[in-house]
Amino acid sequence: MTVSFTRHGLRHGMRRSWPLAVGSFAYGIGFGAMADQAGLAWSEAVAMSALVYAGAAQIVALGIWSDPIPLLAVWLGVFAVNARYVLLGATLRPWLAGLAAHRSYATLGLISDGTWAMALRERTAGRDDAAFLVGSGLALWVAWVSSTGVGHALGAVVGEPRRLGLDFLLPAFCAVMAVALWRGRRDAAPVLAGAGAAALVAHLAAGPWHVVAGVLAGGAIAAVRAPNGSGTHGA
């Protein structure tokens, strides 16, 4: 199939992705409030969302964040959560391989779980305009970055987070995401492995390493149990 890259595809991707963008905006407000709670400046929180652009990984990073910043723990946690994008990008190779390098790599930089799923549906339907990926990705990126700024500003207005229970926002958000992503009994083993590893390391060692241990243990079990040895979904 011949691959095209047009303005029409760009606009089509933006139009199709607005429901996801609304959800991303709400998610980003929560992240921005948590970033303020964790001690990040407004510019730092917005820069993180603009450059990292990976909600789940950023949530993990906030759970590890402290002063001084444990860089190795942050890097390992973010790498473990975002490793799935290697597989997501590989599934798009038949589509993007025909594009110039600057277009294909820029497109890959805007992929999220939602836009990846939409792109596969487009491809399956026989629509070959790869600019759809850029349009949908840009829409979600703008929503995510702008809502991070709004959420951080709201968190700063509230002041002391404990007054409104915002200190519980991060664990509550992670619990809700775990329920939302639950696919049945096959998810029990990774969840239990991650929780067990995190609890054990928290008991044995100080610092943020329990978060990294939980992510790595849960991710490893999920990878081993994935159908056909691979999986493409994750938190």
N, C-alpha and C positions, 0 to 999 in steps of 0.2 A: 504493500500500500504506500503510495506517495504521500509524504508529509508536507503540509503547508504551515505557514506562520503568518497570519494576517491580522489586521485591525479588527475585522469582524469577529474572529475567534477570540481576541482580547476582550471585546465588549460582551460577547456571549458568555465568557467565563465570569465576568464581573456580575452580569445579571443573574446567572444561575446560582451564584454563591452567596447572595444576600442573606438567606436564612442562616447559613453557617456563620456569616459575619456578625449577625445579631447575637448569636450564641457566644461567639468569640469575644464580643464587646463585653457581655456580662461576665464572662470568665476573666477577662483582663482587668475589670474593676476589682474583682476579688484579689487578683494577684497584686495589683498596685497597692491595695490596702495592706496586704501582708508584707510587701516590700517596705512600706513605711514602718510597719511594726518591727521588722527585722533591722531597722536602722539605716536603710539605703536612702540616699538623697533622691529627690525627684529626678534629677538628670541621670543618676546612676540606674534607677529602675527603668526609665524610658530607654536608655541606651541598651540595657540588658535585653529588653523585649525586642528592640530594633535589630540587634546583632545576633542574638541567640535564636529568637523566634521559635521557641519550643516550650509550650506551656508546662507540660509535665516535668521536663528537665529543670525548668526554672523553679518550679515548686520544690523539687528535690534540693536544688541549690540553696533555697531559702531555709530549708530544714537543717542544713549543715552550717549556714552562715554564722560566723562569730567574729570576735576581734581578739587576736589577728585572724585573718581569713585562712582557713585550712585549705590551701589551694589544691593539694593532691586529692583530698577527699572530695572537693567540689568537682574536680576534673573527672575522677573515677565515677562519681554518681551520675554526672551529666552524660558521660560516655555510655554507661550501661543503659540508661533510659533511651538514649537516642540511637543506639546501635541498630534498631529496627529500620532506620532510614536507609541503611545499606541495602536491605532487601526491597524496600519500597522503590528505591531508585533503580534497582536491577530489573524490576518488573516493567519499568518505563523505557528501558533501553531500546526495544524494538521501535518505539515511537520517536525517541529523541536522538537516536544515533544518526539520523539523516539530517540533523540540523547542524549549523555552524557551531563551533565550540562555545563561543561567547553566549549564544542563545540557549544551548542545552544546559550549560552549567549554571547560568543565571536562573533558568527555570527550576532546576533542582533545588536551588537555594530557597525557593518559595513554597516547597511542598510541605503540606501538613497531612495528617491522617484523612481529614475530610476532603481536601482537594484531590488527594491521591485516589480516593474511592470514586469521586465524581469523574476524574479523568479516565479511569478504567471503564466506567459506564459509557462515556463519550466514545472511547475507542471501540468498545464492543458494538456500539450502535453504528459504526462505520464512519464516524466523523473524524477527520484526520488533521484538524487544525490544532497544532500544538500550542498556539498562543492562548488557547483556552486555559491551559495550566497557569500561564502567567497572569491572565486576568483574574482568575479565581484566587490565586495566591496573593496578588496585590491587594485585593479587596479584604482578605482576612488579615494580611499584614497591617494594613492601615487601621483596621478595627482593633487589632490586638495592641498596637503601639499607643494609639490615642487613648484607649480605655485604661491602659496601665497608668498613664498620666492622670486621668480623671480619678481613678481609684486611689492613687497615692495622695492626691490633693485632698480627697475626702478623708482619708486616714489622718492627714495632718490637721484637718479642721477638728476632728473628733478629739485629738489629743491623747491622753492616757488610754491605751487600748483596753486595759483591764476593766475600765468603768462600764464598757458596753460588751464585755466578753470577747473582744477581738483577739485576745491572746489565745483563744481556743479555735480561731478561724482556720489555721493551717491543719491541725489534726481533723477537724470536722470536714473540711473540704476534701482531704484525702480519703476519709471514710465514705463520703458521698460518691466520689469518683470510683472507689472500689465496688460499690453497689451498682453504679451505672454501667460499669464495664463487665460485670459478672455474666458469664455465658453458660453457667451450669457447673456440674460436679467436676468437670475436667480442670476448672480453675482453682479448685480447693487446694491441690498440692502446691502450686506456686505461691498462693497466698499464705498458706501455713508455713511453708519453708522460709519465705521472706520475713514473716512475723516472728518465727522462732529464732532465726539468725539475728534479727535486730534486737530481740529481747536478750539473747545470750550475750551479744557483744556489748550491749548497754550495761549489763551486769558486770562484765569483766573489764571494760575499758572506758575511760572518760573520753569526752569529746564527741564529735559527730560521726564516729566510725560506724555506729549502729545503723545509721541511715544507709551508708554505702553497703554494709553487709547485707541488709535486707533487700536492697535493690539487686545486688549481684546474685544472691541466693535464689530469690524469686525468679529473676530473669533466666538463670541457668536451668532451673527446673522447667520453666515454660518452654525453653528452647529444646530441651531433650524430649519433652512430651508433645511437641508440635507435630501435626499431621505431616507425613512425608519428610520429617526432619527439618522443616522450616515453618516459620510463621511470620505473619506480617502485621499483626495487631498487637498493640501494647498500650500501657498507660502513658 
